[in-house]
Amino acid sequence: MEKLPRYHIYIHPLDIRELRNDIWCEDPVPATLKVNNKKFEIDLNYRGSHIRKLKKKSYYISFYKPKTFRMANEVHLNAEYNDPSLIRNKLSLDFFSAIGVLAPQSRYVTLNINGKNEGIYLELESVDENFLLKRNVPKGAIYYAVDGDANFSLMSDLDKDVKKSLDVGYERKCGTDVDDQYLHEMIMKINTIPKDHFEKEIPQYMNVNQYLLWLAGVILTQNYDGFVHNYALYRNENTGQFEVMPWDYDATWGRDVHGEIMEEDYVPITGFNTLTARILDVQSFRKQYQKILSRILQHQFTIEYLKPKIESLQQLIRPYVLEDPYEKDRIERFDQEQEIILQYIDKRAEYIKSHLYKLN
């Protein structure tokens, strides 16, 4: 059995009481992390939105002494509690990497807090300066899409009115005020470039081929929230173009954000958001997207390609699921998930193939 890294965290009882008193508080508490006999002073708080209410919490960790761990200043520990398989997020991010989209790395770890086994977690790499450095890609600003207003529109998804600012819905992870102006300009141009000029002008602001690769990934994994949320924006300083990266993909491969079954035809082949609509309104981009989908349907989005990866992930974590105090009583459900994911892949592939003609 492959051994997963073991994280031991100690939080002072007064601090852990403060943490639990208000699950929505963004103020971190100090803690100590031990990994392989190495000690780290860290800040820790809960992460996520609706998942904070679940009994198995997810955590955000930032390192301050020493300031880095595995070339990172921070990591996210996801409980994946609404996903009975515990693998959808990792399977998705690995899938995006396989089709040519920059995506966070992830790995499974086990977590112990103040001597109590908290079970298995998915450690997610943060999308920040270190993310770019590790991949040897150009520096650039990074923004997190933090709510539904990150819809590439001038109109708010949340209050159905004109946005008060063009950067609502985004949180700048790295960059400067100048980068905010580039973000504003990009969103404005998406909405105001005349139809006859869109094909020629939008590549000045957005890497269209990369966007279409990302769109294909969202469509195939069927992340309903992925069009206006659950992504990061990166502005490549060398090209001046924005690129999109996936983030938080547990509600995929046939299950929704609540862990309920999502039918294979729930998300249309054309997706939704203002930028997607405008790009797919251009015939050459539409044909490019069609070719991308067809290629992925032949190679990466197949039972032959994905089944060994699913089996490998489940075999890796199953012994730890049996030891997880929050998951061990749901082991039968865990074991059934492989078939549910495979059925989804088969049905979703057929659905997409039968709708490729809409991109003609």
VENFEN-V873090 format. One line per field, one symbol per residue. ss: DSSP state (H for helix, E for strand, C for the rest). psi: psi as a letter, one per 30 degrees, with the letter a starting at -180 (. if undefined). burial: I if it has 9 or more other C-alpha atoms within 8 Angstrom, else O. Layout:
# VENFEN-V873090
ss = ???
psi = ???
burial = ???
This chain:
# VENFEN-V873090
ss = CCCCEEEEEECCHHHHHHHHHCCCCCCCEEEEEEECCEEEEEEEEECCCHHHHCCCCCEEEEEEECCCECCECEEEEECCCCCCCCCHHHHHHHHHHHCCCCCCCEEEEEEEECCEEEEEEEEEECCCHHHHHHCCCCCEEEEEECCCCCCCCCECCCCCCECCCCCCCEEEEECCHHHHHHHHHHHHHHHHCCHHHHHHHHHHCECHHHHHHHHHHHHHHCCHHHHCCCEEEEEECCCCCEEEEECCCCCCCCECCCCCECCCCCCCCCCCCHHHHHHCCCHHHHHHHHHHHHHHHHHCCCHHHHHHHHHHHHHHHHHHHCCCCCCHHHHHHHHHHHHHHHHHHHHHHHHHHHHHHHHC
psi = kkklkkkjkkkkeeeeeeefejffkfklkklkkkkhgkkkklkkllllcfffflfjlllkkkkfjlflkhhkfllkjkfhffjffgfeeeeeeeeeefggkklklllklkkkjhfkjfakljkkkkjaeeeeefghllllkkkkjfaffhgglfkkfeghlkkfkfgkfkkjelaleeeeeeeeeeeeeeffkleffeeeeefffkjeeeeeeeeeeeeefhjefffglhlkkkjjfefgkklkklkihfiahgkafgglkklfgeklffakleeeeeeffkeeeeeeeeeeeeeefedeileeeeeeeeeeeeeefeefeffkfffffgeeeeffeeeeeeeeeeeeeeeeefgfffg.
burial = OOOOIIIIIIIOOOIIOOIOOOIOOOOOIIIIIIIOOOOIIIIIIIIOOOOIOOOOIIIIIIIIOOOIIOOIIIIIIIIIOOIIIIIIIIIIIIIIIOIOIOIIOIOIIIIIIOOOIIIIIIIIIIIIIIIIIOOOOIIIIIIIIIIIIIIIIIOIIOOOOOIOOIIIIIOIIIIOOOIIOOIIOIIIIIIOIOOOOIIOIIIOIIIIOIIIIIIIIIIIIIIOOIIIIIIIIIIIIOOIIIIIIIIOIIIIIIIIOOIOOOOIOOIOOOIOIIIIIIIIOIOOIIIIIIOIIIOIIOOIIIIOIIIOIIIOIIOIIOOIIIIIIOIIOOIOIIOOIIOIIIOIIIIIIOIIOOIIOOIO
